[in-house]
Amino acid sequence: MSALRPLFALAWRESRFARRRLLLFLSSITLGVAALVATQSFAANLASGVREQAKSFVGADVSLSSNRVIGPKTEKLIDSLRAARVPIARVTTFASMALAERTAGARLAQVRAVEPGFPFYGEILTSPAGQYARLHTGRNALADPALLLALDARVGDVIRLGEARFTIIGTLEKVPGAVGVGALFAPRLYIPARYLPETKLIQFGSRVEYEAYARMPAPGAAEAFVEAHRPVFRGERVNANTASGQQRDLDEALGRLGSFLGLIGTFALLLGGIGVASAMGAYMAQKRDTVATLRCLGATAPQVLFIYLLQAGVMGLIGASLGTAIGVAVQWVLPRLLADLLPVEVQTAISPAAVATGVGIGVWIAVAFALLPLLATRRISPLQAIRRRVEEEPGAARRDPWTIGGWALLAASIVALVIFQAGELRNGGYFAAGIAVALAALWLSAWTVMWLARRTPGRGLPYPTRQGIANLYRPGNQTRVVVLALGFGVWLLATVYLVQSNLLAPLMVNTKSQGNLLLFDVQAEQERGVDALLRGTGTAVLQRAPIIPMRIQSINNVDISVLAPDDPDAEEEEPQEQRPREGRGKGGARRGDGRPERWAVRREYRSTFRDTLVKSEKVEEGRFWRPGAGGADAGGVAEVSMDLTVAEDLAIDLGDTIVWDVQGVRIPTRITSFRDVDWGRLEPNFFAVFPSSVLQGAPQTWVMLARAPDASTRAAVQRDVVRRFSNVAVLDLTAIQAALDEVLGRVAAVIRFLAAFSVATGFIVLLGAVLTGRLQRIRESVLLRTLGATRRQIAGVLFAEYTALGLMASLAGILLAVGAGWALMKWVFNSEFHVPVLPLLWLALGVTAMSAIVGLMASREVFRHTPLEALREE
């Protein structure tokens, strides 16, 4: 230890005159650690919130739910629980129009008819406070503030639901487990369950969720009850959830969110690591004479390496500590940005594990990335103290075991960090491999740029442009470091943007030149009356379609009990209406293993009949029947057209047969076409379409798409429809579009907020790259001025060089991002991929401009040196 004490003292004294220059080093690691700590702390707080609020999220120990009336066997089990004095509360949820009688305002609401006692866990907060306890004292209602705003109503007004009227006694301020932005789509409205029959809203075809909640007497009783009676629940298509199961599901879903945000922070830290290497390279370029002097005074190469590695470690510790403090502060912002998008309330607290991880990883990344530039000090000879050379000796680092070991340590550090943040070896390995491929491709791009610059004919180009292009391949060029550093930053930013854009694209609704009102739950006998009402207000009916609920009985004469046998560990149905399509080969929809997905076989299909295609679909394979044709053949088998999405999951091909159960009636069909349906358009789209002659006599409801000319007409239509046809629900698609824009804007804001750390680090990386070649640029500029070049010409040379570097780096990074984005969407997110050209073009132009501006600003010292200095140097 005594032998190291002089080295510590020397490192401290030597750094006193260079601490301002080390600020670039410190800034690089600070921003990366800040992003990592912020995301790690947010993920930890999110997991803590899930653990603490799991029961509040469900509202009970056990919840039983079904989109049909709960079957008799399940009802018997519920009665047995009630007989054992287990508290039971029922909730019936459905969508309906709410009409404020004072203002005549109408709005689609999510109605929840609740029994006393619900929720057993958690608390529903209202304004004025305590009004939820009064809900069951009469015909009262509690509404989302958004609903009152849409209805222009206030507390105390009477609201009409179907044939019943309720008095608004307060607003819902907080409902456990509810996502805040959900109120933008369908505001909640709570009413007492005992008055539900008075509304007369539950009719054939209505989409209703029947739920029963129970508070079990002992820990573990909920899981035992569900496991013991799972076959009953499966048989009657009842979803059974427990608080612990809900916690596991939330942990998994929100854990993926935390991992995604954490990877963004990790990428910012890796970009900061490149900034560390660049800053250390610039720092050591100015320390060559100092190192040579130390070698003359007897310092060995390992001692010099230790001195500067110690400085890097200390600066890394300071930068990581400062970044941790910033990250802890930033983590207070993330829960507020995502507040209305999460089903749990995130309590912000300092996570000791995140702090320790941030500091430890920050210091390690600082040392690992600084090691490679510092290894070059081993090749600085004492002779350089009296004979200066700006350019490095070519080939000196080749086959150097220390340099190879440094690269190996750096690669292992990156792989370990990415795997640690991804949370699992497989995905982390894929991400690490992607980073390695990107770095190799960027190095190859830099080599290609130099090769092209050397062979580009300069005739006809202005002198500054010609000289700037020549600087891309001359000795002391910055092409490799800038293209590698800046291209890596562009790759990260563009990849994050592409993934964000493609994940959110299916949620974007295109309502331009389409309908702006969607009417559903229209009974067959009401269809003509609703049509006449719409036309009377000047609202055009663009599309109408009957809806017939049905289920699959068999496929190719194989019963569903064989195709999808009851599996206690399988989900009953897919939670969303549309699943992303993996894509299918020409001539068949069959999956690779030939087995259908369980959800696709067991789900309820809400199908339609018509003899023509609509704008949101097109035939991909087979043929669609002609109007008036397509009925059953001599064998009683009718045609049917299936959507490509569900065809893939049903593992069916053209010519296969499906027997449908339509309200107890068996209808055999043969698949004659596959349709590609654009589910992004809010129009009546269906998985299965039948010929008109096949289902006209089946029990049905109707859905209608209409377009009102203006906002006042839309409001009038909703008011008049709910007054004359109280069961008909009207969805204002302009409100849905506004709600989606709000949600997507919030999600994009979070991603942009975290990506801003990468942007800021990118500036530092570029600045470090410019400063690395500072001595070479000064020498070249004074020589040019000695030969008669003006300041304007020299500025033109630098502008051309850095513009070319920025353009090449941004193009290389964007091309790599397109490849990475395609791979992620295909194999990780299992979704379609598209390239938003205009935003990527703006990114390329912005990075190019940034490169030119930063390059010029960092090179201002070049203009302060006189031609006489060049002669003195020689």
N, C-alpha and C positions, 0 to 999 in steps of 0.2 A: 504493500500500500504506500510505503514511503517513496518508492520509485515512481509512483503515479502522481504524487502530490505536486511535483514541479510541472508536470504536464497539465494538471488542472489549473494551476496558477497561470501558466503560459496561455492556455486556451481562454481564460478570463481576460487577461491583459490584451491579448491579440484581438479579441472581439470588441473591445471598447471603441475602436475606431471604425468599426464596420457594422454596428448594430442597426443603423438606419438602412444599410443595404440588405441586411438580413430580414427586414420587414416584409419583403416580397415572399421570402421563404415562409415566414410566420403566417401571412395572410392566406397562402395556399392551403395550409393544413387547417387553419381556423374555420374557414367556410365549409370544408368537407366534413369536419367533425361536428360542426353545428347542425348540418343537415342530418347526419347519422344519429346524433343524440336526440334531436327533435322527434324523428320518426320512431326510434327505439322507445323513448319515454311515452309517446302517444300509444304505441302498441301495448306497452305494459299497463298503462292506465285503462286502455280499452278492455284488456283481458280481466283486469280487476273489476271493472264495471259489470262485465258479463257474469262473473262469479257472484257478485253481491246482489244483482238484480234479476237473476234467472227466474226465481219464483214470481217476482213482480211482473216479469214479462209475460208469463203464462197467466198469472192471476189465480192459479190454483196448483195443486199437486198433480192432478190429472185433467186433461182436456180431451173430450171425445167430439169429433166434428165430422160432418158429412154434408155433401151438396144435394142430398135427397133426405126425405123424412127418415129419421133414425129407425132402423129395423126392430122387429119385436124381440129378438134375442138380446140385442144390446139394451133395449128398454127394460127387459127383465133384470139384467145386471144392474142397471141404474136403480131400479126399484129395490134390489137387494141391498145396495149401498145405503139407500135412504132408510130401509128397515133397520140397518145396523147403526142408525143415527149418524151417518156420515153426511155432512152438509153438502147439498147439491144446489147448483144454480144454473139456469139455462139462459142462453143468449141466441137470438135469431137475427141474422145479419142479411141485409139485402139492399139493393139500390132502388131509390124511388124519388119522384119529384116532390119537393117541398114548396108550398105556396104560402107566402106571407099575406094574410088577408088585408092588413092595413095598407100595404104598399103595392099589392098585386105582383110582387116580384116572385119569380120561380127559379129554382136551381136544383140540379140533381144532387142528392145527398146519400151518404152511406148510413142507413138507419140501423141502429142496434137496439133491439127490444130485449131488455135485461130483466131478470128476476132479482128480487131482493137478496142481498148477501154477496153479489159479485161486485168487485173482485175480492177473493179471500186474502190475497197478498197485494201489497202496493196500495196506493191511494190515488183516487181521481180528484185532482184539484180543480176548483171552479172559481169563477168570479161572478157574483160575490162568493166569498168563502163559505163552505159548508152546504152548498146547494145540492150536492149529490145525495146527501142524506134525505132531502125533501122530495127526491124524484118520484118516489112511490106513494106519496100522499095524495095524488090526484092525477088528472090528465096533464102532466107536466112534461117538459122537454128541456134537454141541455144541448146546446149547439156549439159547433166550432165558431170562433170569431169570424173566420172566412165566410161561413154560410150567412151570418147576419150581414156582413158587408155586401155580399152578392145580392141578398134580398132587400137591402136597404131597410133592415129591420132592427129592432132593439129589444132588450130584456123587457118582458111584460107583454110583447105582441103575441097574437094568436097565429099559430102556424098550422096549415092543413096538410095532412098526410092521407091520401086516399079519401075515404069517407069520414075520417076522424079528425078532430081538432085538438091541439095541444097548446098550452101556454108556455112560452119560453121563460124559464125562471133563472137562467144563468148561462154563462159560456164555459166551455171546456178549456182549461188552461194547460193541464198536463194529464195525459192518459198513459199509464205504464205500458211499455212495449210498443207504443205507437210512434211511427215515423212522422216527424213534423210536416214534411212536404206532402204527405199523403192528403192533407186537407186541401191542397191546391187542386187535386184531381176530383175528389168526392168528399166534401166536408162531412164530418161525423155529426150524427144527431141521435141522442140517447132518449128513449121513451120507455115507460113501464111495459113489461111483456104482457100484462093482463089486458091491455087495451089493443093488442095487435089484431085480434079478430075484427074489431070495429073498423079497421082501416080497409078491409077487403082487398088488400094488395097482393096477397099470396094466391096466385092463380096458376093455371097450367102453363108450363114453359118458363115461369119466373125463376131467375137465378137466386137461390136462397142457400145460406149456410146455416145449418142447424148445429148448435154446440151445447155441450153439457160439461160443467166444471165441478170438480169434487176436491174437498180438502180432506186428505187422508189422516187417520189418527196417529200414525207412527212413521218414523223415518224408514224408507225402504218399502213401505206398503204400496206406494204408487207403482214402482217398477214391478213388484210381484203381481199386482192386480193386472197390469197390462200384459205381462208375459203369460200369465195363466189363461187369459181369455183372448189372446191374439187371433186364434183361428175364427172366433166369432166375429171379431172386428173385421178381419179380412173378408169373411163370407158376406158381410153386409156393407162392405166398402165404407167402413168407419175408420177415420184416422185417429189413432190414439197417441197422445203425446204426454210426456211427463216433464216436470221442471228440470230434472237432471238431463234428460234427453235434449230438451231445448237448449240447455247450456252447452252441451257438446256440439250441437249444430251451430250455435252462435260462435263458439270458440273456433270452429273450423272455418266458417264463412268470414268472420271478422279477422281471423288470423291471416287469411289470404290477403285481406286489405292491408293489414299491418306489414306483411311481407312485401307486398307491391310497393308501398310507400317507403319501406326500408331499403329496397333495391334502388329506388331513386336516390336516397341518401347515400347508399354505397357507391353508386356511380359518381356522385358529386365528390365523394372522398377519393375515389380513384383518379378522377380528373385533377383533384387537388394534389395527389401524389405526383402526377406528371408536372404540375406546377412547381412542386418541390424540386424535382430533378432539374427542371429548367432554371429555377432560381438559384439552385446550388451550382449549376454549370456557369451561370453568369457571375456568381460570387467568386468562384474559383478562378475564372478567367482573369479577374482583377487581382488575384492573390498569387499568381505565378511567380512574380518577383519575390514576394514574401516567403513563399515555400522554398525557392532557390536559395534565399539568404539563410533560412533556417538550416537547410542542408549544408551550406558552407560552414555554419557554426557548429556542425557536428550532429544535428538531429538526424535520426534514421528515418527511412521511409515509413515503417510501421508507426513510429512516434508521431510523425506529421499527420498520418492518416487518423490516428487516435485523437489528436487535437481537434481536427476539423469535424470528425464524427461526433465527438463530444459536444461541440457547438451545435451540430445538427440535432442531436438528441435533446439538448436543453431547449433549443428554439422549438423543437417539436413538442416538448412538454408544455412550454408556455402557450404555443398556438393551440394545442389540444385542450388545455385548461380554459383558455379564452373561448374556444369553439364550444366547449361543454357548457359554459355559462350562457352563451348566446343560444345554444340548442335548448337549454332548460327554459329560457325566456320564450323562445319560439313555440315550444310545445303548448303554451297557453293559447296560441293562435289557432292551431289545428282543430281542437275540439269545437271552437266557435265557427270555423269555416264549415265543419261537417255536422254541426249540431242537429240540424233538421233532417239529416240523411241517415242517422244512426238510430237503431231501435233501443239503445241504452244511453243513459246519461253518463258522460265521461267526466269523472272528477279529476281535475288536474293535480298531480302530486309529483314530487321529485322522485325518480326511480334510481336508487343507488346502483342497481345493476347496469342501467343505461349509462350513468355517469362514469362508472368504472370501465365499462366497455369502450365508451367514447375516448377516454383519456388513454387507455392501453392501446387501442387500435391506432389512434392518432399518432402516438409516439412511434409505434412500430412501423407504420406506413412512412412517417417522416424519415426514419433511419434507413429503411429498405430502399426507398426511392433516392435518397441522398447518397447512398453508398456507391452507385455506379459513377457519378461525376467525381466523387472523392477518390476512387481507385486510380483515376488519372494522375493524381499527385505522386504516385509511386514512380512515374516515368519522368518526373521533372528533375533534371540533373542540376548540381550546384553550378555548372557552367552558365546556366541561364541567368544567373545573377549579374553577369558582366556582358552576356550576349543575348539580347532579347529576340524571341521569335514569337510571332503572333499565331501563325498556323501550327497546328499540332502535327507531330511526326506521323506520316502516313503509315498505316499498318502496324503501329506500335502495340495496339491492343489485341491483335489477332493471336489466337491460341494461348492467351494469357489465362492460366487456371483461376486466378483471382477474379478476373472479369467474368469468366464462365460461371464461377460460383456465385458471383453477385447477381447475374441474370437468373440463375436457378433459384436463389433465395427470393428474388422479387416475384418470379412466377409463382412459387409456392405460396407466398404471402397473398397474392391476388386470388388464387384459387381457394385458399382457406377462408379468406374474407367473404367471398361471394357465396361459398357453400354455407358458411355460418349464417349469413343474412337470409339466404333462401330457405333455410330451415330443414332442408333434406339434401342428401347426397346427389340424387339423380338430377333434380332441377338445377341445383347449384353447379354441378358438373357441366350441364348444358350451357348455363350462362357463362361460366369460366371459359369453356371452349369457344363460345361466341366472341368473347373479348379477345382471346388469343388469335382467332381468325381475323378479327377486325384490325388488330395491331399489325399482323403480318400483311394484310391487304393494304394498309396505310403505308407501311414501309415500301411495299412494291409500287404503290402509287407515287411515292416520293422519288423512287429510282426511275420510274417511267417519266416523271416530269423533268428530271435532270437529263435523261436521255433525249427527250423531245426538244428541250431547250438547246441542247448542244447541236442538234441537227436542224433547227428551225432557221431557214434563210432570213437574214436580217435586212436584206436589200429593200429599200423603199420605206423602212420604218424610221421614225425620228430617232436621233441619237440617244436621248434619255431612255426611250422604250427599249432600244436595242441593248443598251448597257444594263438596264434593269433585268432583262431576260437572261443576259449573259451571267449576271450575278447568281442565277439559280444553280449553276453548275461549277463556278469557279472555286478555287481553294478558299476555305473559310465560309462557304455558303451555309445558309440556315434552312435549306429546303427540307432536309429530313426531320429536323426537330420541330419546325413549324407545321408541316403537313401532318406529322405524327400527333403532336399535341393538339393543334386546332382541329384537325380532322377527327380525332377521338372525341373531342367535346361536341362537335357537330353530330357525330354518329349517335352519341348518347341522347342529345336533345331531340334529334329527328326520330330516333327509335321510340322514345317515350311519347312523342307527339303522334306518331303513326299508330301505335297501339291504342292510345287514348282515343284518337279519331275513329278507328275501326271498331272499338268496343262500344262507343257511344252512337255510331252511325245507325244501327238498327232501331235506336230509340227515337231518332229524328222522324217526325211525322210530316209528310208532305200534304198540306191542305190547299195548296195553290190551285186554282181553277177546278177544285173539287167541291164536294159538299161541306158545309159547315155545321150541319145538324144531323145527328144520328138518333133515330127513334127506335127503341126496341121494346120487347114485351107487348107488342101490338097483337091482340087476339084476332083470330081469323075473321070474326064477325065485325071487328072494329076497323079493319083495313080500309074499306071504302070510305067510312066516315072520317078517318084521319087524313086520307088522301084529299078529300074534299076540303077539309079545314085548311090544310097546307096551301092548296091552290087558291083558296079564297083570300089568303094574306099575301099573295104574290110570291110564295115560296115554291121553287121548282123541285119536283121529286126526280132525282137523278137515277136512283136505283132502289129497287125493292126486292126482298128475297124472303121466302118462307123458311122457317127453321123447324126441323124435326129432330128431337133427341133420339139417339139410338146407340146400340152397342154391338160389337162384333161377336157373333156366335161361333163362327169357324172360318178358317182359311184353308182352301184346298182340301176341304172335307176333314180337316184336323180341328177338333174342338179346342176352345181356348183353355180348358182345364189341362190339356196336354201341351199346348203352345206356351202357356204362362202359368204353370202350377203355383199354388199358394206358397210363398216364401216368407217366413217370419222376418227375415232380415232385409226384404226388398221394400222399396217405397211403393205406395199404392198407385200414385199417378205422378206424372211429371208436373212440377209446380207451375210452369209457365205454358202459355198456349202455343208458342212457337219455339222450336229448338233450332240452333244453328246447324246448317247442313254441311257435312264433310265433303260432299261432292260424290258423283257417281260416274261410273264409266258408261260409255255408249252401249245401249242395248240391254240395260238391266238395272234394277234398283236393289238387287240383293246385297246384303251386307257380307263382309268377308267370311263370317262364321256361319252364315245361312240361318241364324236364329233371330226371331223378332225381338224387339225391346218389349219388356213386360208392360211398361206404361202405355205403349201404343196399342197393345192388344186389350188391356183392361179398361182403358179410359172410356168416358162417355163422349160420343161424337155428336155435335150439333150440326147436322148436314142440311143441304138444300136441294131443290130441284129446279132446273131451267134448261133451255135448249140452245143457249148462246153463251159465249164467253164474255167476260167483263174486262175493263181496261187494265185491271191489276193482275191479270193472268194471261198466260200463253201456253199453247200445247207444245211440249218438248218431245214427246214420243207418242206414237199411236195416232188416233184420229178422234175428234169430238163428233158426236152424232149430229145429224142434220135436224133442223126444227121439225117437230112432229114425228121424228123417228126415235130410235133408242129404247123402245119398249121391250117387254119380255119376249123372248123367242118361243119356239114351239115347246121347249123344255121348261119354260117358266123362268129362265135366267135373263135378267135385265143387264144393261150396260151401266158402268159406273166410271167416273173419272177421279183419280186420286192426285193429291198434291205430292210433289217430289219429296218434300221433307218427311212426311209421314210414311211415304212409300219406302224410303230407305230404312226407317225404323221398324216397319212391318215386315221387311225382307220379302217384298212381293215383286213380281214381274208382270209385264203385259200378258194377258190371257189367264192369269190366276183368278180363282174364284173366291168370293167372300160372301158368307151368309150373315145378314144383319138382323138383329133383334130390335124391331120397331114397335115398342109398346106391346110386346108379347107376340107380334106377328113376324114370322120368318120371311125375309126377302133375299133370295139368292141373286148374286150379281157376278158379272165377269168384267175384269179391268180391261178397258179398251183404250185408255189414254192416261198420260201423266202430264200434269200442269205445273208450270213454274209460277208460283204465286208471290207477288210483292207484298209481304206482310207489313212493310213499313208504311203503307198507305192505310189510313183509317177508313176502310170501306168494308162492306160485308164480304169477307173472305172465308172460304171453307176448305177443310181437308178433303171432304168427299162431296161430289156433285152428281145427282141422279137426273135421268130424263123426267120431264114433267109428267108423262103418263104413268110413271111408276108410283109416285108418292102423293099425288094430288089429294087422295082421300085420307091420308094419314093425319092424326092430330098435329096441329101446327100453330106456331105464332109467327109474327112477321117482324122484320127489321127493315127500316127505310132510311135511305140517305137523301138528304134534301139540302138545298142551298137557298138561304135567305139573303136578300140583297144588302141588308145593312144591320147594324147592331140593334136598332129599335125593333125591327121586324123579328129578329131572333128572340128578343125578350117577349114580344107579343105572342109568338108561336108557343114558347114554353108555357106562358101563362094560360093561353086558351086550351092547349092540349091537356094540361093537368086539371083544368076545370071541367072539361067534357069527358075526358078519358083518364081518370085518376090513376089507373094502373100502368099507363104508358109512361116510360121514362125517356127523357130527351137529353142527349149529351151534346153540349156546345163544344164543337171541336176546336174553335178558336181559343177557348179557355184551356183545353187540354194542351194545345200547342204552347200557350204561354206558360203552363205549368211545367211542361217538358223543358222548355227553354230555361226556366228557373233552375230546375234540377241539374241539367247538363252544364249550365253556367257555374253552379256551385262546385260540381266535380272538377270541371276544367280549371277553376280558380285554385283549387287545392294543388292540382298537378303543376300548374304554372308557378305557384308559390314555391314549391320545392325545386322545380326546374330553375328558378331564379338563382339558386345557389350555384348551379352548374354554369349558368351564364356569367355570373360574377367571377367564378373561378376561371372561366375561359379567358376573360380579360387578363387575369394574372398570368395565366400560362403564356399567352401571346407576349405580354410585356417581358416575361422572363426570357423567352426565345429571342426577342429583339436585343435585350441586354447581353445575352450570351455572345452575340457577334458584334458587340459594340466596338471593341478595339480594332477589329478588322475593318469595320465601316469607317472609323475615324481615319485610319491609315489610308484607305482608298480615297476618301473625300479630299484630304489635304494633297494627295498626289494629283488628283484631278484638278484641283484649284491651282496647283503649281503649273500644270499644263494649260491653264487658261479657262477652265470650266467656271461658269457662274454659279451662284448659290441657287438660282432658279433651275439650272440644269441638274445640279446635284439632287435637289428636291424631286425633280422629275424622275431621276434614276431610282431613288428610294420609293417613290410612289408606284412606279411600274413594278418594281420588285415585290413589294408587299401586297399590291393588288393581285398580282399573279399568284403569289403564295396563298392569299386568302381564298381566291377563286378555286384553285386546285384543291385546297384542303376541304372547302365546303362541298365541292362536287363529289370528292371521294367519300366524305362522310355521309352525304345524302344517299349515294348509290349503295353504300354498305347498309344504311338504315333501311332502305327499301327491302333489301334481301333479308335483314334481320326481322323486320316487321312482318314480312310474308311468312317466314318460318314460325314466328311466335303465334300468329293468328291461325296457321294451319295445324300445328302440332301441340300447342299449349292451350289456346283458347278455342280451337275447333270451330273457326268462323271464317267467313269470307273476307277477302282483303281488297282494298282499293287504295289508290295513291292520290292524296289531295295535292295536286300539282302546284297550285298557286301559293299556298302557305310555304311549301318547301322552296319555291322560287324566291319568296320574300326572305326566307331564312338564309339562302345562299347569298343573296344581295346584301343582307345585313351583316353577315360574317365577313364578306369581302370588304365592305366599307369599313367595318371595325378594324380589320387587319391593316388597311391602308392608313387609317387615322392614328391608331395606336403606334404603328411602325414609324410614322413621321414624328409624332410627339415624343416618342422615346429616343429618337435620333437627333433631337435638337442640339445635343452636345457636339454632333458632327460639325455644325456650322460655326462653332465657337473656336475651332482650331485653325491656326494660320498655316500657309504653305511652308513657312520657315521651319515648322516642327517636323515636316517630312524630311527636310535636309538634315536636321539635327539627329533624327532617328537613324539615318543612314551613316 
